[in-house]
Amino acid sequence: MTHTVRRFILVDDDPLNNFLTNIVLKKTLGEILVHDFTVPEDGLEFLKFEAEKNAANSKTILFLDINMPTLSGWEFLEAFERLDASLKERYTIYILSSSVNLSDIDFAKSNHLVSDFIEKPLNKAKLMNILG
């Protein structure tokens, strides 16, 4: 039996939040693979590369911030939408944001690309809720 390592991608311009999310993921789940990006465009490029390397039957969880200076989370999702369907199906996207703007929360929850809106910071309880 092969052991599948859970994979995560963090796209957030705040390196401290990426660091803290990384700690929560590793302390809660143990052996995982995390790639974090403070430049959203770099994260988009990586998605294309990462998906080619990994099995299609294993999804990568992507935590995406909304408010970033060069490319917002919404703009990231627009670019993601244009990717090939076989590539998009390899990711499960969660908005991880400190935004308390109800329109952001509603938009995230109504977007077909987004599984859920999670308020920062990520903690063990929120992570376990996501993972079931």
URGI-V286650 format. One record per backbone hydrogen bond with DSSP energy under -1.0 kcal/mol. CO is the residue of the C=O (numbers start at 1). NH is the residue of the N-H. E is the energy in kcal/mol with one decimal. If there is no record, write none. Layout:
[[CO NH E] [CO NH E]]
This chain:
[[6 33 -2.5] [7 61 -2.3] [8 35 -2.1] [9 63 -3.0] [10 37 -3.1] [11 65 -2.6] [14 18 -2.0] [15 19 -2.4] [16 20 -2.7] [17 21 -2.8] [18 22 -2.4] [19 23 -2.0] [20 24 -2.2] [21 25 -2.6] [22 26 -2.5] [23 27 -2.9] [24 28 -2.0] [25 29 -2.7] [26 30 -1.9] [33 8 -2.7] [35 10 -2.6] [37 12 -2.3] [39 43 -1.5] [40 44 -2.3] [41 45 -2.0] [42 46 -2.2] [43 47 -2.0] [44 48 -1.2] [45 49 -1.5] [46 50 -3.8] [47 51 -2.1] [48 52 -1.0] [50 54 -1.2] [55 58 -1.4] [60 92 -2.4] [61 9 -2.5] [62 94 -3.0] [63 11 -2.9] [64 96 -2.3] [66 68 -1.1] [66 73 -3.0] [72 76 -2.5] [73 77 -2.2] [74 78 -1.9] [75 79 -2.2] [76 80 -2.7] [77 81 -2.4] [80 83 -1.7] [84 87 -1.1] [84 88 -2.3] [85 89 -2.1] [87 90 -1.5] [88 91 -1.8] [90 60 -2.8] [92 62 -3.1] [93 115 -3.6] [94 64 -2.8] [95 118 -3.4] [97 120 -2.1] [101 105 -2.0] [102 106 -2.9] [103 107 -2.4] [104 108 -2.5] [105 109 -2.4] [106 110 -1.7] [111 114 -1.5] [116 95 -2.3] [118 97 -2.1] [123 127 -2.5] [124 128 -2.9] [125 129 -1.9] [126 130 -1.8] [127 131 -2.4]]
